Amino acid sequence: MTSSPRLVVRGGVLVDGTGADPRPADLAIEGGRIVEAGHVSAASGDDILDATGRLVFPGLIDAHSHADGAVFRPDVQLALLRQGVTTVIAGQDGVSYAPGDGVWASRYFAAINGPHPTFRGGSVADLLATYDDATPLDVGYLVPAGTVRHAVMGMDAGRPNREQLAAMVDLVEAGLREGALGLSTGLDYVPGLFADATELAALCEPVAAAGGLHVTHMRGGYETNTAAGLAEIAEICRRSGVRAHVSHYHVEAAAGRRLLDDLAATGADISFDMYPYTRGCTLVAMALLPPEYSAHSVDEATTLLADPLERRRLRTGWFPLVALKPSLGPEWPTMVTVAHAPATPDAPGLTLAALAERRGVDVEDATLDLLIETRLEVSAVMAVRDERPVENLAHLFAHPAHTGGSDGIFIGDVPHPRAWGTFARLLGTFVRETRAFSWAGAAQHLAARPAARFGLHDRGILVPGRRADVVLVDPDTVADTATYAEPTSLAVGIDDVLVAGFPVLAGGALTDASPGRAARPAPL
């Protein structure tokens, strides 16, 4: 793309991401980079972006996104840019398209990542090439450890032999050479749940050598199991020397801060992301079926679920255990709201209890029938028994290891609102209203820190020489409007965004520019 000679962002208050106090300043941009910050003298031929009354922020980085395939959709691009997000980190939870043919990952995470519109198999480099000049924002990618394990071992639950482990390490090393930012693991998903700390540490050794990041959906479901999950991360860090990042950290704030500080005291280099909602979103099969179902193929699982003897076993021996789960309890039928269920139009937006009532069956049959009808491609928004107050979340957001991450899923008729609202809520509720951090602190948590953690040293702060990803924020009005009832309502208060110096959002609407690329490691 060809840029104009010079673009000047004039009249705003600069929040540059360095931690400096906000100050009145202009930005001059040429060739996609910031060339001047401060008082910029007018020059003939300048293009001017008027920032009067607005904060001039670095582009925000979503440290945990499931926009891997959805980022090509204009509605998804608009949802992200209206929150100020200019870079998303994909390849999360150990499952995504590459390396390999992408078929298994596309099927397993159909309700989370959805399909990729053009990638039909290949290397990490081949996947990254699909993002170059194809979207208005950048996409970083993590080598997904589950995809790597599946490529080498399929659904074998055993430990890898020497040759298999070497093959997995080779795939990780190749992905890092080709532009991946690190490695992701999903230790409650298959086949990640089969991998032990020894295997994971071996996969993390090349990540550490490359200066990459190990990003983990840690084992055990978080909350009351958080300490055990963090202990495994500490072991992996100790064995491999890798830096670690915990995805979607869910735990009571005081306990969460103590556990993070204890982990850091062991020498682990740790950061985390979390979103400003108490409800989660996941695959219904993972949440409500026995763990052994994860190792079955879709055909095997649906055949089992249709078998009367198996249904009787689940009804008498399994669902009573679901009622004992600390995160759900006996109210689970009213706490699980269907988000995505293709070819089952009566389900999205209903709790399982409401779906059962509508169909005139009990909730166990309704749940099993839904899984069969969708061939397990069903996700749900998961309520929690303890709806923590804003103040509790704010206590964790203020931790110095925090980065912003939406865990945004753009698949489903009634998705979780976090994909449309996380960053606007962080700015509106947690900066302007509760003051969990200042505007300067927000730029660090949501832009500068994730840029540094993921090795994207070309962005994250607005100083000369850095990439011109720029967001204009109205400090009085920025807010999320997405709710559980209206989850795709767009954020307000951010109407103008630049990516690599190109206007990609103007007056709240998408432009025709597509300067986005794969976000590959950029040295200091």
Residue pairs with C-beta under 8 A, 6 or more apart in sequence:
1 133
1 502
1 513
1 514
1 515
3 30
3 31
3 32
3 501
3 502
4 47
5 30
5 45
5 46
6 28
6 29
6 30
6 35
6 43
6 45
6 46
6 47
7 28
7 29
7 30
7 46
7 47
7 48
7 49
7 468
7 498
7 501
8 26
8 27
8 28
8 29
8 40
8 42
8 46
8 47
8 48
8 49
9 26
9 27
9 29
9 49
9 51
9 56
9 470
9 472
9 498
10 26
10 40
10 48
10 49
10 50
10 51
11 24
11 26
11 50
11 51
11 52
12 24
12 25
12 26
12 51
12 52
12 53
12 54
12 55
12 56
12 472
13 22
13 23
13 24
13 25
13 51
13 54
13 55
13 56
14 22
14 23
14 24
14 25
14 27
14 37
14 55
14 56
14 462
15 22
15 55
15 56
15 57
15 58
15 439
15 440
15 442
15 443
15 473
16 37
16 58
16 443
16 461
16 462
16 463
17 57
17 58
17 443
17 444
17 447
17 448
17 460
17 461
17 462
18 444
18 448
18 461
18 463
19 440
19 441
19 444
19 448
20 440
21 440
22 55
22 439
22 440
25 37
25 38
25 39
25 56
26 36
26 37
26 38
26 39
26 40
27 34
27 36
27 37
27 40
27 56
27 462
27 468
27 470
28 34
28 35
28 36
28 37
28 40
29 35
29 468
29 470
29 498
29 501
30 501
31 501
32 467
32 468
32 500
32 501
32 502
32 515
33 464
33 465
33 466
33 467
33 468
33 501
34 462
34 463
34 464
34 465
34 466
34 467
34 468
35 464
36 464
37 462
37 463
37 464
49 472
49 496
49 498
49 503
51 472
51 496
53 474
54 472
54 473
54 474
54 475
54 496
55 439
55 472
55 473
55 474
55 475
56 462
56 470
56 471
56 472
56 473
57 84
57 442
57 443
57 447
57 462
57 470
57 471
57 472
57 473
58 443
58 447
58 448
58 459
58 460
58 461
58 462
58 469
58 470
58 471
59 84
59 85
59 86
59 87
59 447
59 459
59 469
59 470
59 471
59 497
59 498
59 499
60 83
60 84
60 85
60 86
60 87
60 404
60 423
60 446
60 447
60 471
61 85
61 86
61 87
61 88
61 89
61 403
61 404
61 446
61 447
61 450
61 451
61 454
61 456
61 459
61 460
62 80
62 85
62 87
62 88
62 89
62 404
62 405
62 406
62 408
62 422
62 423
63 89
63 215
63 245
63 273
63 403
63 404
63 405
63 450
63 453
63 454
64 89
64 92
64 215
64 247
64 248
64 273
64 405
64 406
64 407
64 408
65 88
65 89
65 90
65 92
65 405
65 406
65 407
65 408
66 90
66 92
66 109
66 112
66 113
66 407
66 408
66 409
66 410
66 411
66 419
67 76
67 80
67 88
67 90
67 139
67 408
67 410
68 90
68 91
68 96
68 97
68 113
68 114
68 116
68 139
68 141
69 97
69 113
69 114
69 115
69 116
69 117
70 76
70 113
70 114
70 410
70 411
71 77
71 80
71 88
71 90
71 131
71 135
71 137
71 139
72 117
72 134
72 135
73 410
74 510
75 488
76 410
77 135
77 136
77 137
77 504
77 510
78 490
78 505
78 509
78 510
79 410
79 419
79 420
79 488
79 490
79 491
80 88
80 137
81 136
81 137
81 494
81 497
81 504
81 505
81 510
82 424
82 490
82 491
82 492
82 494
82 505
82 508
83 420
83 421
83 422
83 423
83 424
83 480
83 491
83 494
84 423
84 424
84 427
84 471
84 473
84 494
84 497
85 137
85 423
86 137
86 138
86 459
86 469
86 471
86 497
86 499
87 137
87 138
87 139
87 140
87 456
87 459
87 469
87 519
88 137
88 138
88 139
88 140
89 140
89 141
89 142
89 181
89 215
89 405
89 450
89 454
89 519
90 96
90 113
90 139
90 140
90 141
90 142
91 141
91 142
91 143
91 144
91 180
91 184
92 142
92 144
92 184
92 186
92 215
92 217
92 247
92 407
93 109
93 112
93 144
93 146
93 184
93 185
93 186
93 189
93 192
93 217
93 247
94 144
94 145
94 146
94 147
94 184
94 185
94 186
94 187
94 189
94 192
94 217
95 105
95 108
95 109
95 112
95 113
95 144
95 146
95 147
95 186
95 189
95 192
96 105
96 109
96 113
96 141
96 142
96 144
96 147
96 184
97 105
97 106
97 113
97 116
97 119
97 127
97 147
98 119
98 121
98 122
98 123
98 124
98 126
98 127
98 141
98 147
98 175
99 122
99 123
99 124
99 143
99 147
99 148
99 151
99 171
99 174
99 175
100 121
100 147
100 150
100 151
101 120
101 121
102 116
102 119
102 120
102 121
103 121
104 147
104 150
105 113
105 144
105 146
105 147
105 150
106 113
106 114
106 115
106 116
107 298
108 189
108 190
110 377
110 411
111 283
111 339
111 340
111 377
111 378
111 379
111 409
111 411
111 412
112 283
112 379
112 409
112 411
113 411
114 410
114 411
116 127
116 130
118 130
119 126
119 127
119 130
123 174
123 175
123 178
124 141
124 143
124 174
124 175
124 178
124 179
124 180
125 178
125 179
127 141
128 139
128 141
128 178
128 179
128 518
128 520
129 518
131 138
131 139
131 516
131 517
131 518
132 517
132 518
133 514
133 515
133 516
133 517
134 514
134 516
135 514
135 516
136 499
136 504
136 505
136 510
136 511
136 513
136 514
136 515
136 516
137 499
137 504
137 516
138 469
138 499
138 516
138 517
138 518
138 519
139 516
139 517
139 518
139 519
140 181
140 454
140 456
140 518
140 519
140 520
141 179
141 180
141 181
141 518
141 519
142 180
142 181
142 182
142 183
142 184
142 213
142 215
143 171
143 172
143 175
143 176
143 180
143 182
143 183
143 184
144 183
144 184
144 186
145 168
145 172
145 183
145 184
145 185
145 186
145 192
145 195
145 200
145 203
146 185
146 186
146 189
146 190
146 191
146 192
148 168
148 171
148 172
148 203
149 160
149 168
149 191
149 192
149 194
149 195
150 191
151 171
152 160
152 164
152 167
152 168
152 171
153 160
153 164
153 191
154 191
155 190
155 191
155 295
155 297
156 191
156 194
157 191
157 194
157 295
158 194
159 196
159 198
159 199
160 168
160 199
165 199
165 202
168 199
168 202
168 203
169 202
169 203
169 205
169 206
172 183
172 203
172 206
172 207
173 206
176 182
176 206
176 207
176 210
176 212
179 518
179 520
179 521
180 212
181 212
181 213
181 454
181 455
181 456
181 519
181 520
181 521
182 207
182 212
182 213
182 214
182 215
182 245
182 454
182 455
183 203
183 204
183 207
183 212
183 213
183 214
183 215
184 214
184 215
184 216
184 217
184 247
185 192
185 195
185 200
185 214
185 215
185 216
185 217
186 192
186 216
186 217
187 193
187 195
187 216
187 217
187 218
187 219
187 220
187 229
187 232
188 217
188 219
188 220
188 221
188 286
189 217
189 286
189 294
190 294
190 295
191 295
192 217
193 219
193 291
193 294
197 232
197 235
197 236
197 239
198 239
200 236
201 235
201 236
201 239
201 240
202 240
204 214
204 236
204 239
204 240
204 242
205 240
205 241
205 242
207 213
207 214
207 240
207 242
208 240
208 241
208 242
208 243
210 521
211 455
211 521
212 242
212 243
212 455
212 521
213 242
213 243
213 244
213 245
213 453
213 454
213 455
214 236
214 237
214 240
214 242
214 243
214 244
214 245
215 244
215 245
215 247
216 233
216 244
216 245
216 246
216 247
217 247
217 248
218 226
218 229
218 230
218 232
218 233
218 246
218 247
219 225
219 228
219 229
219 232
220 226
220 228
220 229
221 327
222 229
222 248
222 249
222 250
222 251
223 250
223 251
223 326
223 327
224 326
226 249
226 250
226 251
226 255
226 256
226 259
227 259
230 246
230 259
230 260
230 262
230 263
233 244
233 246
233 263
233 268
233 270
234 263
234 266
234 268
236 242
236 244
237 243
237 244
237 266
237 267
237 268
237 269
237 270
238 266
238 267
238 268
243 269
243 270
243 271
243 453
244 268
244 269
244 270
244 271
245 270
245 271
245 272
245 273
245 403
245 453
246 270
246 271
246 272
246 273
247 272
247 273
247 405
247 407
248 273
248 274
248 275
248 280
248 405
248 407
249 256
249 272
249 273
249 274
249 396
250 274
250 280
251 259
251 396
252 386
252 388
252 392
253 388
253 392
253 393
253 395
253 396
254 395
256 396
256 399
257 395
257 396
257 399
260 270
260 272
260 399
260 401
263 270
264 270
264 401
270 401
271 401
271 402
271 403
271 449
271 453
272 399
272 401
272 402
272 403
273 402
273 403
273 404
273 405
273 450
274 393
274 396
274 397
274 402
274 405
275 404
275 405
275 406
275 407
275 418
275 422
276 390
276 393
276 397
276 418
276 422
276 425
276 426
276 429
276 430
277 416
277 417
277 418
277 422
277 425
278 384
278 386
278 387
278 388
278 393
279 381
279 382
279 383
279 384
279 416
279 484
280 381
280 382
280 384
280 407
280 416
281 339
281 379
281 380
281 381
281 382
281 407
281 409
281 415
281 416
281 418
282 379
282 380
282 382
283 376
283 378
283 379
284 336
284 338
284 367
284 370
284 371
284 376
284 378
284 379
284 380
285 293
285 294
285 301
285 371
285 376
285 378
286 294
287 328
287 336
287 380
287 382
288 322
288 332
288 336
288 367
289 301
289 314
289 318
289 371
290 314
290 318
293 301
293 304
296 304
298 375
298 376
301 371
301 376
302 371
302 372
302 375
302 376
304 310
305 311
305 368
305 371
305 372
306 372
311 364
311 365
311 368
314 364
314 368
315 364
319 364
322 328
322 332
323 329
323 330
323 332
325 332
326 385
327 382
327 384
327 385
328 335
328 336
328 382
328 385
329 335
329 385
331 385
332 352
333 351
333 352
333 353
333 356
333 363
334 351
334 352
334 353
334 383
335 351
335 382
335 383
335 384
335 385
336 351
336 352
336 380
336 381
336 382
336 383
337 349
337 350
337 351
337 380
337 381
337 382
337 383
337 414
337 484
338 347
338 348
338 349
338 350
338 351
338 352
338 355
338 370
338 378
338 379
338 380
338 414
339 348
339 379
339 380
339 381
339 409
339 411
339 412
339 413
339 414
339 415
339 416
340 348
340 377
340 378
340 379
340 411
340 412
340 413
340 414
340 415
341 347
341 348
341 370
341 373
341 374
341 377
341 378
341 413
342 374
342 377
343 373
343 374
344 370
344 373
344 374
344 378
346 355
346 358
346 359
347 355
347 370
347 378
348 412
348 413
348 414
349 413
349 414
350 358
352 363
352 366
352 367
352 370
352 380
353 363
355 363
355 366
355 370
356 362
356 363
356 365
356 366
356 367
359 366
359 369
361 369
370 378
371 378
379 409
379 411
379 412
381 414
381 415
381 416
381 484
390 429
390 430
390 434
391 434
393 430
393 436
394 430
394 434
394 436
395 436
396 402
397 426
397 430
397 436
397 437
397 445
398 436
398 437
402 445
402 449
403 445
403 446
403 449
403 450
403 453
404 422
404 423
404 426
404 445
404 446
404 450
405 422
406 418
406 419
406 422
406 423
407 418
408 416
408 418
408 419
408 420
408 422
409 415
409 416
409 419
410 419
414 487
415 487
415 488
416 484
416 487
417 480
417 482
417 483
417 484
417 486
417 487
417 488
417 489
419 482
419 487
420 480
420 482
420 487
420 488
420 489
420 490
420 491
421 480
421 481
421 482
421 489
421 491
422 480
423 446
423 491
424 478
424 479
424 480
424 491
424 492
424 493
424 494
425 479
425 480
426 442
426 445
426 446
427 442
427 446
427 473
427 478
427 479
427 493
428 478
428 479
428 480
428 493
429 479
429 480
430 436
430 437
430 442
431 437
431 438
431 439
431 441
431 442
432 475
432 476
432 478
437 445
439 475
443 461
447 459
447 460
447 461
448 460
448 461
449 460
450 456
450 460
451 457
451 459
451 460
451 461
452 460
454 519
455 521
455 522
455 523
456 519
456 521
456 522
457 522
457 523
457 524
458 466
458 467
458 522
459 466
459 467
459 469
459 522
460 466
462 470
467 500
468 498
468 500
468 501
469 498
469 499
469 500
470 497
470 498
471 494
471 496
471 497
471 498
472 494
472 495
472 496
472 497
473 493
473 494
474 493
474 494
474 495
476 493
477 492
477 493
478 491
478 492
478 493
478 494
479 491
479 492
479 493
480 491
481 489
481 490
481 491
481 492
482 488
482 489
482 490
482 491
483 489
494 505
495 505
495 506
495 507
495 508
496 503
496 505
496 506
496 507
497 503
497 504
497 505
498 504
499 513
499 515
499 516
500 515
500 516
500 517
501 515
502 511
502 513
502 515
503 511
503 513
504 510
504 511
504 513
504 514
504 515
504 516
505 511
